């Protein structure tokens, strides 16, 4: 990133949650792009090449698990860290997301500062810092 803002793609079909996350992330100096469904999430991941993706599991057109699978199986996108942020909290959903390559999993309702801490940790790891 070398002095440029990290670009975060947030994917959720809840407009209020998108607005909240957009506001919080921009306030912390991130560049934010948004997607409201799975198809748009894939398109934005391909065209925007974000530094990190925050992905809801339950979205129209293509759910977050399908989007995650596509991202992690695409050589150009597979290294982008993905945080699943979803209301789905069963052990099966969490293990499935992690098996598909999710880098982290956070259950809604969530603490915004916790999301930011997890996001910062993944970006630091991606950029070779601890």
DADA-V308599 format. One record per residue. N is the residue number from 1. PSI is psi in degrees with one decimal (none if undefined). OMEGA is omega in whole degrees, 0 to 359 (* if undefined). Layout:
# DADA-V308599
n=[N N]
psi=[PSI PSI]
omega=[OMEGA OMEGA]
This chain:
# DADA-V308599
n=[1 2 3 4 5 6 7 8 9 10 11 12 13 14 15 16 17 18 19 20 21 22 23 24 25 26 27 28 29 30 31 32 33 34 35 36 37 38 39 40 41 42 43 44 45 46 47 48 49 50 51 52 53 54 55 56 57 58 59 60 61 62 63 64 65 66 67 68 69 70 71 72 73 74 75 76 77 78 79 80 81 82 83 84 85 86 87 88 89 90 91 92 93 94 95 96 97 98 99 100 101 102 103 104 105 106 107 108 109 110 111 112 113 114 115 116 117 118 119 120 121 122 123 124 125 126 127 128 129 130]
psi=[-33.6 62.7 -11.9 159.5 142.4 139.3 124.0 126.7 120.6 129.7 111.3 146.4 2.7 109.0 -33.8 -40.1 -40.7 -44.8 -44.9 -49.8 -40.4 -48.7 -49.1 -42.1 -42.1 -36.2 -26.7 6.5 11.9 151.6 128.5 134.4 150.7 151.6 142.8 -4.8 172.5 -39.4 -43.6 -35.3 -45.5 -44.3 -45.5 -36.6 -39.9 -39.6 -31.9 -16.6 68.3 162.5 -22.3 150.2 131.4 119.6 124.4 149.7 -39.3 98.5 155.9 165.3 -48.3 125.4 167.3 -30.4 -39.0 -43.0 -45.2 -46.0 -45.2 -45.8 -47.6 -16.8 -0.6 118.8 -32.7 -23.3 -14.4 -24.5 -4.7 122.5 141.0 126.4 118.9 128.7 102.7 160.3 -13.2 116.3 14.3 152.6 -40.0 -43.4 -43.9 -48.9 -40.2 -45.5 -43.7 -38.4 -31.9 -5.1 4.8 139.1 -20.9 163.4 124.1 132.7 136.8 147.6 149.1 164.7 116.7 -39.1 -30.6 -43.1 -44.8 -41.3 -42.8 -40.9 -46.7 -40.8 -44.4 -38.5 -40.5 -43.1 -41.2 -35.1 13.0 16.6 160.2 none]
omega=[172 175 177 179 173 180 181 174 176 186 180 180 178 184 179 178 177 181 179 182 178 181 183 182 178 178 179 174 179 171 187 169 187 172 184 176 184 180 179 178 179 180 180 178 182 185 184 186 181 176 180 179 171 193 174 179 187 179 176 177 177 184 185 179 177 179 179 180 180 181 184 177 179 184 181 186 192 181 179 177 180 172 173 179 191 175 181 187 178 179 181 180 181 181 179 180 180 177 180 175 177 181 178 183 181 184 174 353 186 177 183 180 176 176 180 179 179 179 179 180 181 178 178 179 179 183 174 177 178 *]
